[in-house]
Amino acid sequence: SIVRITVRQRVDGSPDSRGLPDVPGFRFPDLPEDFFERGEGSGFVWDEEGHIVTNNHVIQDADRVTVIFADRTEIEARVLGTDPDSDLAVLELDESKDDARPVTLGDSDALRVGQMAVAIGNPFGQEFTMTSGIISALGRTIRSGSSSFTTPEVVQTDAPINPGNSGGPLLDRKGRVIAVTTQIISRSGVSAGIGLSVPINAAKQVIPALIEDGSYEYSWLGITGITLRPEVAERMDLPRETGGVLVIQVADDSPAERAGLNGSDSTVSIEGVPYPVGGDIIVAIEGTALPLMSDLIAFLTGNTRPGDKVVLDIIRDGDQREQLDVTLGKRPDSG
């Protein structure tokens, strides 16, 4: 069920391809006309039709994608759908493989810190390597390199993960996929014991849409916000224990603007650090309390779609409590 994915991307040798100023007629002399950069990652068989799931960043901008199975069978594949916001992608094989077996999917909502976790992938090109550890944290929030939006409810593990593991599965002790390996946090570029994976329940939402439509549409509120800190709550004449999302900025022509949400209009200095104040504080959505900004992101991602109507409970102008009806929009293209 687990595969190795190799990609090739054509490089034309121009300064622009290396992020340098373009000079007409200039090419790097060490590059031939037909030069490719190569990369690799991991993936797994999603369903009986043989669709392959991996990370978007593994196949992004690839000109050629090859899927390699454990029995050394190599099959060319095309990108069927991508979602930069969750860093997920689906590949379709150019020819079928009769003995390709889909993985068994687990339930990431049932995970607990401390339970066993196993990663299988191709770190540093070492094919079909298995590493193990535990689930070391839950509920992390990350941003993929090609998106301005964040992915909530991310699974953290100390199972060693390195370049080449991206797109491979994170499994529980029964071999069920509980997350898709995505990132590491490291100052050296190699495993430091903090690996991050997209929860499989998020993939269950996204992958069917990628197979059917090639993309996935998220709902959009249209704010920039932060978790309300106790010190900031005090400066806004609220109890320190007040939890919620402080609205910093409201996007133009967004659902939040049309509903009348207000962003911050001033700042205060706390121990030399400026903090925005004066904006609305979202304390609940559809009756669900929002003590953290990540809780708002998780609710919108997991429970709503474009066009849904939701009720926000807010605190405005000190201790004034209000409810706002919001019709969610479609998330704009990220980048």
Buried (B, 14 or more C-beta within 10 A) or exposed (E): BBBBBBBBBBBEBBEEBEEEEEEEEEEBEEBEEEBBEEBBBBBBBBBEEBBBBBBBBBBBEBEBBBBBBEEEEEBEBEBBBBBBBBBBBBBBBEEEBEEBEBBEBBEBEEBEEEEBBBBBBBBEEEBBBEBBBBBBBBBBBBBBEBBEBBBBBBBBBBBBBBBBBBBBBBBBEEEBBBBBBBBBEBEEEEBBBBBBBBBBBBBEBBBBBBBEEEEBEBBBBBBBBBBBBEEBBBBBEBEEEBBBBBBBBBBEEBBBBEBBBBBBEEEBEEEEEEBBBBBBBBBBBEEEEBBBBBBBBBBBBBEBEBEBEBEBBBBBEEEEEEEBEBEBBEBEEBE
